[in-house]
Amino acid sequence: MSNSSPFYDKPLKEYRDKLYVWHPQIEVWGATQGMLIGACCTAGSSFFILVRMRQFFNLYSQHHFLATAMPCIVFPTFGYLIFQDLCIDRKIVAGLRYPELKKSFCPTCFETRGSLIQATSGIAAPLLFSFVCCAASSLSFRTYPVPDIDKSRKVLGLIRRSCGSFKTSLIFLTGAQFLVGGFLTRKAIDHHDFALTKLMLRLKSTDCVDCLRVTDHLLSEYLGINSYDIDSGKGLLTFGDHLESERISEVVRILNISGIETFSVFVENGFDEVKSKLCLRPLFQNELLPSVKRSKIAESEGGFITDVSQLCAVLEPANWCSKGHNVPAWCATVDPLPKMSSCISALTRLKPLPKGLSHLKRAFVKQSGLNRVGRVLLGLAGQKFTEENAKDLASQLCKETSISEPTVDSCFVPLSQPRSCRQQTALSSLTKHGDVLRSWPFNFHSDQNLESLLSVGGLKDRLNESARPYFSVEELRWHNHWLRRAVDLSKDASNNGRNASCDPENTDSVCSCVVIHKPSVKKLDVNNQIPLVEMVSNSTKSCIDHASMLAANAIGRLNLEQGERYLLTDCDVYLSVEPCMMCTMALLHSRVARVFIAKRLPSIGGMCSRWKLPLVKTVNHHFLVFAPPPESNNQ
């Protein structure tokens, strides 16, 4: 490889720029901050040696300090940075990046080289420079007898005495420099290897289980990539094996075509060149499903929403997801159409669909101009069912059913069944989009209770016109009254200076809680209803006396005194502010029925903002939560 190898020029700078914006930095600190840490150790060691050498030569004044500090501290530090960059860092990047250099790449040799550079820059060079500079200064100030330079034996004796004056410290310092140099080099090798061989892609939507299922299917079944990890919390897709740039582009292209918006972790930091290579326009846009228009949200003073008709139900993100959840598949034409039923029977025997795809129709007839075209679904495209396999299956189907030689085409099918009528309507429209099958017909049975919950929230255009309202007019009046009561309690307590709240960022706010027995439909008179408890957070006894904790404790004690269980079964809870994780767990453990929230808590909210504990499938109780929509002004 010539000296003009690409890792010495522009690609090396781009690679280092990518490392410096890597998130989180803790994963690549050895590659980005290793040299800086080593330089600081070199500068500190050089300063210590200079001070001890000045003490030996009786240079206690400030005279000539800068003159001795420049060569004794600055020169070794810059020398360390230069040699570390040329002899170690660039060589590591080249050895890991280019296959023809990997055969000569030895981590142990690099660690030894790093230890020698660290010890030379931090010990040997400062000793030499400090001895010469301090000896010259002592001659000027006559602080110590320095022999003539031609008297070599006396000069060597002076060097031995000067170094022996702090021999113990020098031995420990030398050992420390060797260890630091080897350790930093080892970390640099590991982190460069991590950055070069493990590509990270950012997934825009990882809170939807259907999107994660599509991603997993495309990577493992369609592309045949087995070594990868999806961190849904951070939205990161990490590959364990090294992938070529063409393979990476294919991954991003397939994910984007299926509606999973994907881009490199470097794109979000402004690397347009990487963005142009890796980011492709998805076939299924976020605008696939029509946007939901909400009526203007009326907020009271302090950002509280006291109108329950303006709240929305906290549901699984998959119920709101606007992705198509489509994956590639193979289909074939059927001619003549009367043979359609026999084709379906033959396919059921030859290649049945998996249980997870029971919502898909095996065949359908589509109007194409003046003709009607029949199509059957052969199977999902992937490593185990390629185009050649699809053609073989179509030929076998032709022999068994006596149809004309079918044409095998690619298509897209929804991997997961739509959950709402809105999703079903949008996906159904894709099957009629020209001649390209952007989706496939499927069976759908709507959940009326889910449709009612999805329509809650002051929608200007309902998600489903046929969905019955979840709350009647009387129920809305009932819930509005108690939610306003909770907000009024919070405001009154704030005026009284009681400031123990779930919100640590706003110490002046006070959280309040009102607990009501879930009434029957015929008993919705607020004048004849007395709350089980009304609580306001209080800091006089404990900083964790939040309103929800106090309310659960008070009702639990009351129930135990009456010989009943301490739980809040069949109780509605009205909160002025979204509870923290502690209060959320307390309400969950108390088995509440429903929770109404007047204001979100974006920082540490446990029900609908930062965490969504009621939606976690592994907890032993689930309850409904109604809260302001995420796009409301109070968030």
Secondary structure, DSSP 8 states (H G I E B T S, - for coil): --TT-GGGSHHHHHHHHHHHT-SSGGGSHHHHTHHHHHHHHHHHHHHHHHHHHHHHTT--SSTTHHHHHIIIIIHHHHHHHHHHIIIIIHHHHHHHH-HHHHTT--HHHHHHHHHHHHHIIIIIHHHHHHHHHHHHHHHHHT-S----TT-HHHHHHHHHHHHHTTHHHHHHHHHHHHHHHHHHHHHHHHHHHHHHH--EEEES--S-HHHHHHHHHIIIIIS---SEEEETTTTEEEESS---HHHHHHHHHHHHHTT--EEETTGGGT-HHHHHHH----SS-GGGS----B------TTS----GGG-EE---HHHH-----EEEEEEEEESSGGGHHHHHHHHHHHS---GGGTTB-SEEEEEETTEEEEEEEEEE-SSSS-HHHHHHHHHHHHHHHT-----EEEEEEESS---SHHHHHHHHHHTTSTTS-SS--B-----HHHHHHHTTTTBSS-S-TT---SS-HHHHHHHHHHHHHHHHHHHHHHHTT----S-TT-TT---EEEEEE---TT---GGG---SEEEE---SS-TT--HHHHHHHHHHHHHHHTTS-S--TTEEEEESS---HHHHHHHHHTT-SEEEESS--TTT-TTTTS--GGG-TTSS---EEEE--TTSTT-
